Amino acid sequence: MDGALNAEVCIIGAGPGGCATALQLDKHGVGTILLDKAVFPRDKVCGDALSGKVARSLERLDPELAIALRRQPGTQPSWGVTFVAPNGKALRVPFTRETGVGDAPGAILPRLGFDHFLLQAVKQEGSATVLEGTRAKGFERTAEGWHVTALHDGKPLAVRCRLVIDASGANSIFATQVAGLPMEPRHHCAGVRAYYSGVTGLDTQGFIELIFLKELLPGYLWIFPLPGGRANVGLGLRSDMVRRRKSDLKKLLVQLLAELPQLRERFADARAEGPIQGMGLPLGSKRWPLSGDGYLLVGDAAHLIDPFTGEGISHAMISGMHAADVAAHALQANDGPIPASALKDHDARVWKRLGQELAISTRLQQLTAFPWLFNFVVNKATRNPVLADTISSMFNDLDMREQLKKPGFYVKLLFG
Ligand SMILES: Cc1cc2nc3c(=O)[nH]c(=O)nc-3n(C[C@H](O)[C@H](O)[C@H](O)COP(=O)(O)OP(=O)(O)OC[C@H]3O[C@@H](n4cnc5c(N)ncnc54)[C@H](O)[C@@H]3O)c2cc1C
């Protein structure tokens, strides 16, 4: 006996990926330790936009959770997205034709509240041992599985487990040091954001605003409305471009809000509620192995962020649920440590669910690098309701998004 805690599975990180994994493992009756270096509620640098896929993931985990989320204080329902092209033209794209009817498909909720809500749900289920204030530091493969060393409130702590599920986010030490996933600037984005109060012109139906500017393409500046005239405001740019242009994104955000004609007035009386904060986004524009000898990767640790929209919360939850299903099966089918071959199904399931979407978004990211094309599509769609409707459908219908990969779509766009 070495005083270590024991569990079948040790999940590193209690963000949306780790919590979804724990909730799904609970359904399989698998003993789990979930550890996070932070004590919740904790902040996470993010745009805070929750897509319809988040609601659907919650429904799959527990329909009551999806209902409870809508009642969370501070939640702003969102009915659509407004794209602003580099030429300043705006295109409002509702998520659904029935805007304003029933529950909104999307929402904006600061991560301080959303992640706490998810971890509370894990605690209420009661089967996972949750250790907050616990930073995982070392991972040793043993004859039985893993020996994970951590610091809990500054004191050493060890966990023995058969399987590690790494959900420790964009700066995961497990993903880089054990799984060997590198940070490739072309497949990585830098993002900064701050909360502002007193912003004017926010959409009353909670449409999120993506403002594409020549200097940021294929990234964008965003304004995501929150209740009471508050907004999550930020911008993102691919890391290779940040390096090449030697950009200071925090300075750039302040400058754009003060100088851009379409934003200057709206931010004239606005006040940043705290410092502008930055964090990286590992993009899913390149496929990496998501499993290996005795481990599974989930969410940002697995580089699964949508390269066009920056959406990563739902992808963390979806990959977490798949990881839990694969883990439960592998633990039952194997004695002792779990070999890589027993976990490969995780890769297959995640790529089947997200692969096509990520491939289309990678193509879209490449296309938005051409400002003239962006201007052209938005100009045309603002005049042509059928095209606007087509673009709207693309948000909910993958087959429609697939059209963007075909040359015929652009021929129709040009001459239609
Ligand atoms: C600027 C920006 C804007 C974004 N906007 C959006 C958006 O609007 N919508 C959207 O869907 N996505 C957005 N994303 C992406 C989204 O934030 C991530 O995809 C999402 O948080 C991934 O969830 P996760 O559970 O994998 O990781 P995280 O949410 O990062 O959670 C990881 C957890 O692991 C813990 N941890 C880390 N290291 C250790 C360790 N060694 N030991 C123990 N615990 C550890 C951390 O404390 C954290 O709680 C944005 C990202 C950025 C940077």
The ligand as an SDF file (V2000), in Angstrom:
LIG
                    3D

 53 58  0  0  0  0  0  0  0  0999 V2000
  -10.7450   32.7940  -26.9610 C   0  0  0  0  0  0  0  0  0  0  0  0
  -11.5720   31.5210  -27.1060 C   0  0  0  0  0  0  0  0  0  0  0  0
  -12.9020   31.6140  -27.5040 C   0  0  0  0  0  0  0  0  0  0  0  0
  -13.6810   30.4320  -27.6280 C   0  0  0  0  0  0  0  0  0  0  0  0
  -15.0170   30.5530  -27.9240 N   0  0  0  0  0  0  0  0  0  0  0  0
  -15.7820   29.4390  -27.9600 C   0  0  0  0  0  0  0  0  0  0  0  0
  -17.2020   29.5430  -28.1100 C   0  0  0  0  0  0  0  0  0  0  0  0
  -17.7830   30.6390  -28.1230 O   0  0  0  0  0  0  0  0  0  0  0  0
  -17.9230   28.3900  -28.1870 N   0  0  0  0  0  0  0  0  0  0  0  0
  -17.3320   27.1500  -28.1130 C   0  0  0  0  0  0  0  0  0  0  0  0
  -18.0310   26.1370  -28.2360 O   0  0  0  0  0  0  0  0  0  0  0  0
  -15.9930   27.0430  -27.9410 N   0  0  0  0  0  0  0  0  0  0  0  0
  -15.2120   28.1440  -27.8200 C   0  0  0  0  0  0  0  0  0  0  0  0
  -13.8730   28.0290  -27.5730 N   0  0  0  0  0  0  0  0  0  0  0  0
  -13.2920   26.6760  -27.4030 C   0  0  0  0  0  0  0  0  0  0  0  0
  -13.6400   26.1200  -26.0110 C   0  0  0  0  0  0  0  0  0  0  0  0
  -13.2790   27.0480  -25.0160 O   0  0  0  0  0  0  0  0  0  0  0  0
  -12.9170   24.7840  -25.7810 C   0  0  0  0  0  0  0  0  0  0  0  0
  -13.0250   24.0010  -26.9500 O   0  0  0  0  0  0  0  0  0  0  0  0
  -13.5020   24.0030  -24.6050 C   0  0  0  0  0  0  0  0  0  0  0  0
  -13.3000   24.6820  -23.3980 O   0  0  0  0  0  0  0  0  0  0  0  0
  -12.8660   22.5960  -24.5380 C   0  0  0  0  0  0  0  0  0  0  0  0
  -13.3010   21.9160  -23.3860 O   0  0  0  0  0  0  0  0  0  0  0  0
  -12.3330   20.8730  -22.6460 P   0  0  0  0  0  0  0  0  0  0  0  0
  -13.1560   20.2510  -21.5680 O   0  0  0  0  0  0  0  0  0  0  0  0
  -11.6540   20.0180  -23.6370 O   0  0  0  0  0  0  0  0  0  0  0  0
  -11.1600   21.7670  -22.0020 O   0  0  0  0  0  0  0  0  0  0  0  0
  -11.2430   22.9470  -20.9270 P   0  0  0  0  0  0  0  0  0  0  0  0
  -12.5580   23.5890  -20.9400 O   0  0  0  0  0  0  0  0  0  0  0  0
  -10.0380   23.7990  -21.1540 O   0  0  0  0  0  0  0  0  0  0  0  0
  -11.0990   22.2000  -19.5220 O   0  0  0  0  0  0  0  0  0  0  0  0
   -9.8720   21.6230  -19.1460 C   0  0  0  0  0  0  0  0  0  0  0  0
   -9.8220   21.5330  -17.6260 C   0  0  0  0  0  0  0  0  0  0  0  0
   -8.6100   20.8220  -17.2670 O   0  0  0  0  0  0  0  0  0  0  0  0
   -8.0330   21.4340  -16.1470 C   0  0  0  0  0  0  0  0  0  0  0  0
   -6.5940   21.1140  -16.1680 N   0  0  0  0  0  0  0  0  0  0  0  0
   -5.6680   21.5230  -17.0490 C   0  0  0  0  0  0  0  0  0  0  0  0
   -4.4490   20.9880  -16.7580 N   0  0  0  0  0  0  0  0  0  0  0  0
   -4.6350   20.2120  -15.6660 C   0  0  0  0  0  0  0  0  0  0  0  0
   -3.7750   19.3850  -14.8800 C   0  0  0  0  0  0  0  0  0  0  0  0
   -2.4780   19.2460  -15.1770 N   0  0  0  0  0  0  0  0  0  0  0  0
   -4.2990   18.7390  -13.8120 N   0  0  0  0  0  0  0  0  0  0  0  0
   -5.6140   18.8660  -13.4910 C   0  0  0  0  0  0  0  0  0  0  0  0
   -6.4850   19.6490  -14.2010 N   0  0  0  0  0  0  0  0  0  0  0  0
   -6.0020   20.2940  -15.2790 C   0  0  0  0  0  0  0  0  0  0  0  0
   -8.3380   22.9130  -16.3130 C   0  0  0  0  0  0  0  0  0  0  0  0
   -8.3190   23.5860  -15.0500 O   0  0  0  0  0  0  0  0  0  0  0  0
   -9.7500   22.8840  -16.9400 C   0  0  0  0  0  0  0  0  0  0  0  0
  -10.7640   22.9690  -15.9620 O   0  0  0  0  0  0  0  0  0  0  0  0
  -13.0750   29.1740  -27.4080 C   0  0  0  0  0  0  0  0  0  0  0  0
  -11.7260   29.1010  -27.0020 C   0  0  0  0  0  0  0  0  0  0  0  0
  -10.9880   30.2560  -26.8390 C   0  0  0  0  0  0  0  0  0  0  0  0
   -9.5690   30.1660  -26.3590 C   0  0  0  0  0  0  0  0  0  0  0  0
  1  2  1  0
  2  3  1  0
  2 52  2  0
  3  4  2  0
  4  5  1  0
  4 50  1  0
  5  6  2  0
  6  7  1  0
  6 13  1  0
  7  8  2  0
  7  9  1  0
  9 10  1  0
 10 11  2  0
 10 12  1  0
 12 13  2  0
 13 14  1  0
 14 15  1  0
 14 50  1  0
 15 16  1  0
 16 17  1  0
 16 18  1  0
 18 19  1  0
 18 20  1  0
 20 21  1  0
 20 22  1  0
 22 23  1  0
 23 24  1  0
 24 25  2  0
 24 26  1  0
 24 27  1  0
 27 28  1  0
 28 29  2  0
 28 30  1  0
 28 31  1  0
 31 32  1  0
 32 33  1  0
 33 34  1  0
 33 48  1  0
 34 35  1  0
 35 36  1  0
 35 46  1  0
 36 37  1  0
 36 45  1  0
 37 38  2  0
 38 39  1  0
 39 40  1  0
 39 45  2  0
 40 41  1  0
 40 42  2  0
 42 43  1  0
 43 44  2  0
 44 45  1  0
 46 47  1  0
 46 48  1  0
 48 49  1  0
 50 51  2  0
 51 52  1  0
 52 53  1  0
M  END
$$$$
